[in-house]
Amino acid sequence: MKVIFFEKPGCINNTKQKALLAEHNVEVEAKSLLTEQWTKESLRPFFGNLPINKWFNSTAPSIKNGNIKPSDFDEESAIEVMLKEPLLIRRPLMIIDGHRVCGFDHPKVQKLINNIDTSELLVCPQQNNKCD
């Protein structure tokens, strides 16, 4: 199986997540979340039925410093701000079997890696915060 994996290049947890997928015989095609030419139509499907506040990377500088509050956004404005500032997008975004998913804790990811505990890969080792 092949997974297209949109990451923040250099992210410690994204590197560990890709390695775990590879250990489970998943071919990973890594792409930069930051340089991808996102549009509303290409980005929105990754979030599925997630609440809007779960679309955001809680460790993004503009969220941590309080300039942006995910709870203030509706769907349209959330996508708009993410298109302008891709660091706000929760990561990784992945395409698995044609399905677009957001976050490494997604059930489709768990199925790929035989339901092993990935909780340590959800906490940012540099900031002791949940990595999104």
C-alpha positions in Angstrom: 0.0 0.0 0.0 1.1 3.6 -0.7 0.3 6.6 1.4 0.8 10.2 0.3 2.0 11.9 3.4 1.9 15.8 3.6 4.3 16.9 6.3 6.2 19.8 7.7 9.7 19.1 6.5 12.0 18.6 9.4 9.2 17.8 11.9 10.5 15.2 14.3 7.2 13.4 14.7 6.4 13.4 11.0 9.7 11.7 10.5 8.9 9.1 13.2 5.4 8.6 11.7 6.7 8.0 8.2 9.3 5.5 9.6 6.5 3.6 11.5 4.4 3.4 8.4 7.5 2.1 6.4 8.1 -0.5 9.1 4.6 -1.8 8.4 5.3 -2.2 4.7 3.6 1.0 3.8 5.2 2.9 0.9 5.3 6.6 1.9 5.4 9.4 -0.6 6.3 12.5 1.4 5.3 15.9 0.2 5.6 19.3 1.9 2.4 20.6 3.5 3.9 24.0 3.3 4.7 24.2 -0.4 1.7 22.3 -1.8 -0.5 24.5 -3.9 -3.6 24.1 -1.8 -7.1 25.3 -2.9 -10.3 25.2 -0.9 -11.3 22.2 -3.0 -8.1 20.2 -2.5 -7.8 20.9 1.3 -11.3 20.6 2.6 -11.7 16.8 2.0 -8.9 16.0 4.4 -11.0 17.2 7.4 -14.0 15.1 6.8 -16.4 15.3 9.7 -13.8 16.6 12.2 -14.9 19.6 14.3 -13.3 22.7 12.8 -11.1 23.3 15.8 -9.5 19.9 15.1 -8.4 21.1 11.7 -5.8 23.4 13.3 -2.2 22.6 14.4 -2.4 23.7 18.0 1.4 24.2 18.1 1.4 26.7 15.3 3.1 29.9 16.5 0.1 32.1 15.7 -2.2 29.8 17.7 0.3 29.4 20.6 0.7 33.2 20.9 -3.1 33.7 20.9 -3.3 35.7 17.6 -5.5 32.9 16.1 -8.2 31.0 18.1 -9.5 28.0 16.2 -12.8 28.3 18.0 -13.4 31.7 16.2 -13.6 30.1 12.8 -16.4 28.7 10.6 -15.6 26.2 7.8 -15.1 28.9 5.1 -12.9 31.2 7.2 -10.8 28.3 8.6 -9.9 27.1 5.1 -9.2 30.7 4.0 -6.7 31.3 6.8 -5.0 27.9 6.3 -4.5 28.7 2.6 -2.7 31.9 3.7 -0.8 30.2 6.5 -0.2 26.5 6.0 1.5 26.1 9.3 -2.0 26.3 10.8 -3.0 23.0 9.1 -3.0 20.0 11.4 -0.6 17.4 10.2 0.0 15.0 8.8 -2.5 15.1 6.0 -2.6 11.7 4.2 -4.1 10.1 1.2 -4.7 6.4 2.1 -6.5 4.2 -0.4 -8.0 7.2 -2.1 -9.3 8.5 1.3 -8.1 11.9 2.6 -7.4 11.9 6.3 -6.1 14.4 8.8 -3.9 13.4 11.8 -1.9 10.3 12.7 -4.6 9.2 15.2 -7.1 8.6 12.4 -8.6 5.0 12.3 -7.4 4.4 8.8 -3.8 5.0 10.0 -4.3 2.7 12.9 -5.5 -0.1 10.6 -2.4 0.3 8.4 -0.2 -0.2 11.4 -2.1 -3.1 13.0 -3.7 -1.0 15.8 -0.4 -0.4 17.7 -0.3 2.4 20.2 0.9 5.6 18.5 0.1 8.0 21.3 3.8 8.9 21.7 3.8 10.1 18.1 1.1 12.6 18.9 3.1 14.6 21.4 5.6 17.1 20.1 8.9 16.2 21.6 10.2 19.7 21.3 7.3 21.5 23.0 5.6 18.7 25.0 2.4 19.6 23.2 0.1 17.4 21.1 1.5 17.5 17.6 -1.2 18.2 15.1 
